[in-house]
Amino acid sequence: MKNLIRKPALWAVRSSAWKNTSKWIRGTERWNRLEDEFDGSYVNAEVVVYFGDRSSKFYQLEQWIPVLEELDKKHKVALVLRKGTALLQAQEVTHLPLVFKRRFDPLHTFYHANDFKLALYVNNGVTNFQSLGFAPMVHVHVNHGESDKLSMVSNQAKSYDKVFVAGDAAIERHRRALIDFDESALVKVGRPQLDIERPLELEPSPARTIMYAPTWEGENDANNYTSVDLFGPQIVEAALQIPNSRVIYKPHPRVEASKDPAMAEANSRILALLDSANASISDETLQHQVLMQGDILAMFDSVDMLITDISSVGLDFLYLQPDKPLALTDRRNDTPTLNAEAPISRATPIIDQSTVAAVGAMLSDMLANDEAADARFQLRSHYFGEGEKGSSTALFTEAVSRLIADRTVALKSFHSESTNAESNDE
C-alpha cells in the first residue's frame, strides 16, 4: 500500500505542472516579502511616479529616472510599482524611495495614508486607471518620448488632469488625433530627459561617423515605421561606400528579437555587410560598429550624420545636434502625408522607394553641403520650444511646482474619502 501511494506522489512532484505550481508559490512568497519590505510606511514625498507594468516596459520609466532624481531636490519623489520584476530593476538604477503595491486595496490605502499632491504617468498602462481613481492628487501624463508615431497620442489623454508635452508639434498632434479634447490640459515642458549629461558611449573617430538607427516594426501595421526590412541593407551598403567614413548600426533593441522573417533576414544582411567591411580595416578607430544595446543619446556627440525612421530618435538628435545632417525614411512612399504628420520630414531628405536607389549620392551630398540646417533649427523650436539645453528641466520643474501649489490650495476645501475605481485583482 505504501508503494502504491509513494509512486503517484513521486510522479506528481516531478511533473511539469507541480514544478510550475511550486515556482509560482515560491515567486508569490518572494513578492510578499518584497511588498512588506517596500510598503512605503515611512515614505516622505509630494510626488508619486506610478508604474504598473512589468520589466519588459521598464525602459519607459528608466529614461525619466535622472529627471525625477533632479526633481526630488525640490519636491520629494517616490516610485510606486505594481510588478515585482519592475521593482527589481528599479532597485538597480535609482536611489529614490520605492513602494511596491501589487493589489488595488493596499494601493489606495497607501494613497489615503499619505499627503501626495501629484502623480506622474510615463505610459498608458491599463492599471493606470486604478491609480487615477484617487481624487486628491493631480494626475499628469508625461509619456516616455517625443515622436510623430501614431501611438504618441491616445484618447486616454482625456483621463488625466494634465498632459505634459514637448512643444507645439505635440499640441498639433493631439489636435489632429482627438475629438472633444480640452487642449488646456496640455502643458509644454520641452524634453527634460535630453538635458541630462551622459558619459560618452561612442568613441570619436578620425573618420566621419554615419549612424543608421532604425526603429522596430511596431505592434501593428499602423505603427510600423521601420526601414530595416525595406531599405536597411541598401542604406548600409551605400554608407559603406562613402570615403573616409565609418558606419554605426544602432537599431531599436527589439529589431534583434524580431519574429518577422523579413526583418530578421534584413538585420542579418546588415550585420554581414558590416562584418565583411571590417575585414580589411585594421585600425579600430575606423572600424564600423554594431551597437544593439547602450544609450543612443550618449552616442550622438560622436555622430556626424544620422539616418533614422519616424521615432523619438530623430527628434532627440534634432534637439541635441541640430547642426548635424539628418535623413528620414518613409516605408509608405507618401511624402505629402509624411510632411503633414511628421513636420521634421519637411527639413530632411527622404529615403523611400523612389529615392533609395540613389541613397549613396544623397548621403554624400548631405555631408558635403548641408542645405537643410536653417530649416532644422526652426523645426527644433517647433518641437521643443526656444530654450537651449537645460531649459526643459526648468520648465518641467516649474510646471510641477505650479500644479502642486494649486492642488495644495484646492485640498483645503476638499474632504471626500470616496473612490469608485475598480480593482482588477485576481
For each residue, the residues with C-beta under 8 A, 3 or more apart:
1: 4 5
2: 5 6
3: 6 7
4: 1 7 8
5: 1 2 8 9
6: 2 3 9 10
7: 3 4 10 11
8: 4 5 11 12
9: 5 6 12 13
10: 6 7 13 14
11: 7 8 14 15
12: 8 9 15 18
13: 9 10 18
14: 10 11 18 19
15: 11 12 18 19
16: 19 20
17: 20 21
18: 12 13 14 15 21 22
19: 14 15 16 22 23
20: 16 17 23 24
21: 17 18 24 25
22: 18 19 25 26
23: 19 20 26 27
24: 20 21 27 28
25: 21 22 28 29
26: 22 23 29 30
27: 23 24 30 31 84
28: 24 25 31 32
29: 25 26 32 33
30: 26 27 33 34 84
31: 27 28 34 35 84 100 102
32: 28 29 35 36
33: 29 30 36 37
34: 30 31 37 38 84 87 100
35: 31 32 38 39 100 101 102 106
36: 32 33 39
37: 33 34 100
38: 34 35 87 98 99 100
39: 35 36 99 100 106 110
40: 43 78 80 97 99 100 101 110 114
41:
42:
43: 40 78 97 99 114
44: 76 97
45: 48 75 76 77 78 97 114 116
46: 75 76 77 115 116 117 118 404
47: 71 75 76 77 78 116 117 118 119 120 400 404
48: 45 77 78 79 80 111 116 118 119 120 131 137
49: 61 64 68 77 78 79 80 119 120 122
50: 80 119 120 121 128 131
51: 58 60 61 79 80 81 82 86 122 123 125
52: 81 82 83 125 126 127 128 130 131
53: 56 57 58 60 82 83 86 123 125 127
54: 57 58 83 85 86
55: 58 83 85 86 88 89
56: 53 85
57: 53 54 60 61 86 123 125
58: 51 53 54 55 61 62 85 86 89 90
59: 62 63 144
60: 51 53 57 63 122 123 144
61: 49 51 57 58 64 65 79 86 90 122 144
62: 58 59 65 89 93
63: 59 60 144 145 193
64: 49 61 67 68 120 122 142 144 193
65: 61 62 68 69 93 94 96
66: 69 70 193 196
67: 64 70 71 192 193 195 196 393 396
68: 49 64 65 71 72 77 79 94 96 120
69: 65 66 72 73 77 94 95 96
70: 66 67 73 192 196 393 397
71: 47 67 68 74 75 77 396 397 400
72: 68 69 75 76 77 96
73: 69 70
74: 71 397 401
75: 45 46 47 71 72 118 400 401 404
76: 44 45 46 47 72
77: 45 46 47 48 49 68 69 71 72 96 97
78: 40 43 45 47 48 49 96 97 98 99 116
79: 48 49 51 61 68 90 94 96 97 98 99
80: 40 48 49 50 51 99 101 107 110 131
81: 51 52 86 87 90 98 99 100 101
82: 51 52 53 86 100 101 102 107 127
83: 52 53 54 55 86 87 102
84: 27 30 31 34 87 88 100 102
85: 54 55 56 58 88 89
86: 51 53 54 55 57 58 61 81 82 83 89 90
87: 34 38 81 83 84 90 91 98 100
88: 55 84 85 91 92
89: 55 58 62 85 86 92 93
90: 58 61 79 81 86 87 93 94 98
91: 87 88 94 98
92: 88 89
93: 62 65 89 90
94: 65 68 69 79 90 91 98
95: 69
96: 65 68 69 72 77 78 79
97: 40 43 44 45 77 78 79
98: 38 78 79 81 87 90 91 94
99: 38 39 40 43 78 79 80 81 110
100: 31 34 35 37 38 39 40 81 82 84 87
101: 35 40 80 81 82 106 107 110
102: 31 35 82 83 84 106 425
103: 106 107 423 425
104: 107 108 130 421 422 423 424 425
105: 108 109 423 425
106: 35 39 101 102 103 109 110
107: 80 82 101 103 104 110 111 130 131
108: 104 105 111 112 133 134 419 421
109: 105 106 112 113
110: 39 40 80 99 101 106 107 113 114
111: 48 107 108 114 116 131 134 136 137
112: 108 109 134 417
113: 109 110
114: 40 43 45 110 111
115: 46
116: 45 46 47 48 78 111 119 136 137
117: 46 47 136 137 138 403 404 407 408 411
118: 46 47 48 75 137 138 139 140 400 403 404 407
119: 47 48 49 50 116 131 134 137 138 139 140
120: 47 48 49 50 64 68 140 141 142
121: 50 124 125 128 131 139 140 141 142 160
122: 49 51 60 61 64 142 143 144
123: 51 53 57 60 128 143 144
124: 121 128 141 154 156
125: 51 52 53 57 121 128
126: 52 129 424
127: 52 53 82 130 131 424
128: 50 52 121 123 124 125 131 132 156 159
129: 126 132 133 159 421
130: 52 104 107 127 133 421 422 423 424
131: 48 50 52 80 107 111 119 121 127 128 134 139
132: 128 129 139 159 160 421
133: 108 129 130 419 420 421 422
134: 108 111 112 119 131 137 419 421
135: 414 416 419
136: 111 116 117 407 411 414
137: 48 111 116 117 118 119 134 407
138: 117 118 119 161 162 403 404 406 407
139: 118 119 121 131 132 159 160 161 162
140: 118 119 120 121 160 161 162 163 164 400 403
141: 120 121 124 156 157 160 162 163 164
142: 64 120 121 122 164
143: 122 123 146 152 163 164 165
144: 59 60 61 63 64 122 123
145: 63 152 312 316
146: 143 152 165 166 170 191 312 315 316 383 384
147: 151 152 310 311 312 315
148: 152 169 173 310 315 341 342 343 344
149: 152 218 223 225 310 311
150: 153 177 222 223
151: 147 154 218 223
152: 143 145 146 147 148 149 170 173
153: 150 157 173 174 176 177 178
154: 124 151 157
155: 158 178
156: 124 128 141 159 160
157: 141 153 154 160 163 174 178 181 185
158: 155 178 180 181 182 185
159: 128 129 132 139 156
160: 121 132 139 140 141 156 157 163 185
161: 138 139 140 185 403
162: 138 139 140 141 185 186 187 399 403
163: 140 141 143 157 160 174 185 186 187
164: 140 141 142 143 187 188 189 396 399
165: 143 146 170 171 174 186 187 188 189
166: 146 169 170 188 189 190 191 315 383 384 385 392
167: 170 171 188 190 381 382 383 384 385
168: 171 172 188 382 383
169: 148 166 172 173 343 382 383
170: 146 152 165 166 167 173 174 186 188 383
171: 165 167 168 174 175 183 186 188
172: 168 169 175 176 343
173: 148 152 153 169 170 176 177
174: 153 157 163 165 170 171 177 178 181 183 186
175: 171 172 178 181 183
176: 153 172 173 341
177: 150 153 173 174
178: 153 155 157 158 174 175 181
179:
180: 158
181: 157 158 174 175 178 185
182: 158 185
183: 171 174 175 186
184:
185: 157 158 160 161 162 163 181 182
186: 162 163 165 170 171 174 183
187: 162 163 164 165 399
188: 164 165 166 167 168 170 171 385 395
189: 164 165 166 192 392 395 396 399
190: 166 167 384 385 387 391 392 395 396
191: 146 166 194 195 315 316 319 384 392
192: 67 70 189 195 196 392 393 395 396
193: 63 64 66 67 196 297
194: 191 297 316 319 320 389 392
195: 67 191 192 389 390 391 392 393
196: 66 67 70 192 193
197:
198: 201 295 297 298
199: 298
200: 203 298 299 301 302
201: 198 294 295 298 299
202: 209 248 289 291 298 299 301 302 303
203: 200 285 302
204: 209 301 302
205: 209 246 285 286 302
206: 285 286
207: 244 245 246 285 286
208: 242 244 245 246 304 305 367
209: 202 204 205 245 246 248 302 303 304 305
210: 239 242 245 246 247 248 303 304 305 307 363
211: 247 248 249 250 299 303 305 306 307
212: 232 235 236 239 247 248 249 250 251 307 308
213: 250 251 252 296 306 307 308 313
214: 226 227 228 232 251 252 255 308 309 329
215: 218 225 226 251 252 255 308 309 310 311 313
216: 226 251 252 253 254 255 258 263
217: 224 226 228 229 258 260 263
218: 149 151 215 221 222 223 224 225 226
219: 223
220: 223 224
221: 218 224
222: 150 218
223: 149 150 151 218 219 220
224: 217 218 220 221 331
225: 149 215 218 309 310 311 329 331
226: 214 215 216 217 218 229 230 252 255 263 309 331
227: 214 230 231 232 235 309 329 331 351
228: 214 217 231 232 251 255 263 266 267 270
229: 217 226 232 260 262 263 265 266
230: 226 227 266 329 331 353
231: 227 228 234 235 329 331 351 352 356 359
232: 212 214 227 228 229 235 236 266 267 269 270
233: 236 237 266 269 270 273
234: 231 237 238 356 357 359
235: 212 227 231 232 238 239 307 329 351 356 359
236: 212 232 233 239 240 247 249 270 273 274
237: 233 234 240 241 273
238: 234 235 241 242 359 360 363
239: 210 212 235 236 242 245 247 307 360 363
240: 236 237 245 247 273 274 277 288
241: 237 238 360
242: 208 210 238 239 245 360 363 364 367
243:
244: 207 208
245: 207 208 209 210 239 240 242 367
246: 205 207 208 209 210 286 287 288 289
247: 210 211 212 236 239 240 274 277 288 289
248: 202 209 210 211 212 288 289 291 299 303
249: 211 212 236 270 271 274 288 289 290 291
250: 211 212 213 291 292 294 296 299
251: 212 213 214 215 216 228 255 256 267 292
252: 213 214 215 216 226 255 311
253: 216 256 257 292 293
254: 216 257 258
255: 214 215 216 226 228 251 252 258 263 267
256: 251 253 267 292
257: 253 254
258: 216 217 254 255 263 264 267
259: 264
260: 217 229 263 264
261: 264 265
262: 229 265 266
263: 216 217 226 228 229 255 258 260 266 267
264: 258 259 260 261 267 268
265: 229 261 262 268 269
266: 228 229 230 232 233 262 263 269 270
267: 228 232 251 255 256 258 263 264 270 271
268: 264 265 271 272
269: 232 233 265 266 272 273
270: 228 232 233 236 249 266 267 273 274
271: 249 267 268 274 275 290
272: 268 269 275 276
273: 233 236 237 240 269 270 276 277
274: 236 240 247 249 270 271 277 278 288 289 290
275: 271 272 278 279
276: 272 273 279
277: 240 247 273 274 280 281 288
278: 274 275 281 287 288
279: 275 276
280: 277
281: 277 278 286 287 288
282:
283: 286 287
284: 287
285: 203 205 206 207
286: 205 206 207 246 281 283
287: 246 278 281 283 284
288: 240 246 247 248 249 274 277 278 281
289: 202 246 247 248 249 274
290: 249 271 274
291: 202 248 249 250 294 299
292: 250 251 253 256
293: 253
294: 201 250 291 298 299
295: 198 201 298 299
296: 213 250 299 300 313 316
297: 193 194 198 300 316 320
298: 198 199 200 201 202 294 295 301
299: 200 201 202 211 248 250 291 294 295 296 302 303
300: 296 297 303 306 316 317 320 321
301: 200 202 204 298 321
302: 200 202 203 204 205 209 299
303: 202 209 210 211 248 299 300 306 317 321 324
304: 208 209 210 324 325 367
305: 208 209 210 211 324 325 326 327 363 366 367
306: 211 213 300 303 313 314 317 321 324 325 326 327
307: 210 211 212 213 235 239 326 327 328 329 351 363
308: 212 213 214 215 311 313 314 317 326 327 328 329
309: 214 215 225 226 227 313 314 328 329 331
310: 147 148 149 215 225 314 328 329 330 338 342 345
311: 147 149 215 225 252 308 314
312: 145 146 147 315 316
313: 213 215 296 306 308 309 316 317
314: 306 308 309 310 311 317 318 326 328 344 348
315: 146 147 148 166 191 312 318 319 344 383
316: 145 146 191 194 296 297 300 312 313 319 320
317: 300 303 306 308 313 314 320 321 324 326
318: 314 315 321 322 326 344 376 379 380 383
319: 191 194 315 316 322 380 383 384 389
320: 194 297 300 316 317 389
321: 300 301 303 306 317 318 324
322: 318 319 373 376 377 380
323: 373 376 377
324: 303 304 305 306 317 321 370
325: 304 305 306 366 367 370 372
326: 305 306 307 308 314 317 318 344 347 348 372 376
327: 305 306 307 308 348 349 350 351 362 363 366
328: 307 308 309 310 314 338 342 344 345 348 349 350 351
329: 214 225 227 230 231 235 307 308 309 310 350 351 352
330: 310 333 334 335 338 345 350 351 352
331: 224 225 226 227 230 231 309 352
332: 337 338 352
333: 330 352 353 354
334: 330 337 338
335: 330 338 339 345 350 352
336: 339 340
337: 332 334 340 341
338: 310 328 330 332 334 335 341 342 345 350
339: 335 336 342 343 345 346
340: 336 337
341: 148 176 337 338
342: 148 310 328 338 339 345
343: 148 169 172 339 346 379 382 383
344: 148 314 315 318 326 328 347 348 379 383
345: 310 328 330 335 338 339 342 348 350
346: 339 343 375 379
347: 326 344 372 375 376 378 379
348: 314 326 327 328 344 345 372 376
349: 327 328 355 362 366 372
350: 327 328 329 330 335 338 345 355
351: 227 231 235 307 327 328 329 330 355 356 359 362
352: 231 329 330 331 332 333 335 355 356
353: 230 333 356
354: 333
355: 349 350 351 352 358 359 362
356: 231 234 235 351 352 353 359
357: 234
358: 355 361 362
359: 231 234 235 238 351 355 356 362 363
360: 238 239 241 242 363 364
361: 358 364 365
362: 327 349 351 355 358 359 365 366
363: 210 238 239 242 305 307 327 359 360 366 367
364: 242 360 361 367 368
365: 361 362 368 369
366: 305 325 327 349 362 363 369 370
367: 208 242 245 304 305 325 363 364 370
368: 364 365
369: 365 366
370: 324 325 366 367 373
371:
372: 325 326 347 348 349 375 376
373: 322 323 370 376 377
374: 377 378
375: 346 347 372 378 379
376: 318 322 323 326 347 348 372 373 379 380
377: 322 323 373 374 380 381
378: 347 374 375 381 382
379: 318 343 344 346 347 375 376 382 383
380: 318 319 322 376 377 383 384
381: 167 377 378 384 385 386
382: 167 168 169 343 378 379
383: 146 166 167 168 169 170 315 318 319 343 344 379 380
384: 146 166 167 190 191 319 380 381 387 392
385: 166 167 188 190 381 391 392 395
386: 381 391
387: 190 384 390 391 392 394 395
388: 391
389: 194 195 319 320 392
390: 195 387 393 394
391: 190 195 385 386 387 388 394 395
392: 166 189 190 191 192 194 195 384 385 387 389 395 396
393: 67 70 192 195 390 396 397
394: 387 390 391 397 398
395: 188 189 190 192 385 387 391 392 398 399
396: 67 71 164 189 190 192 392 393 399 400
397: 70 71 74 393 394 400 401
398: 394 395 401 402
399: 162 164 187 189 395 396 402 403
400: 47 71 75 118 140 396 397 403 404
401: 74 75 397 398 404 405
402: 398 399 405 406
403: 117 118 138 140 161 162 399 400 406 407
404: 46 47 75 117 118 138 400 401 407 408
405: 401 402 408 409
406: 138 402 403 409 410
407: 117 118 136 137 138 403 404 410 411
408: 117 404 405 411 412
409: 405 406 412
410: 406 407 413 414
411: 117 136 407 408 414
412: 408 409
413: 410
414: 135 136 410 411
415:
416: 135
417: 112
418:
419: 108 133 134 135
420: 133
421: 104 108 129 130 132 133 134
422: 104 130 133
423: 103 104 105 130
424: 104 126 127 130
425: 102 103 104 105
426:
